[in-house]
């Protein structure tokens, strides 16, 4: 389980609540919280929606699954 720390930091630095992003992607606050802490994976369309909201790329916000599992990508 890997916390989406980039998303959390971005959300907090912009003073955006979990509820705002939960509503944006059409999930409950509880589900969003579980996604943010890594209990549930974000779906691709949810990641793109959030990235568009912040005017960033998916890669700027979300950690790749390989890093979420604690495995480093090889260069």
Secondary structure as GFF3:
##gff-version 3
##sequence-region A 1 75
A	DSSP	alpha_helix	5	13	.	.	.	ID=ss1
A	DSSP	alpha_helix	18	25	.	.	.	ID=ss2
A	DSSP	alpha_helix	29	36	.	.	.	ID=ss3
A	DSSP	alpha_helix	44	54	.	.	.	ID=ss4
A	DSSP	alpha_helix	58	61	.	.	.	ID=ss5
A	DSSP	alpha_helix	65	68	.	.	.	ID=ss6
###
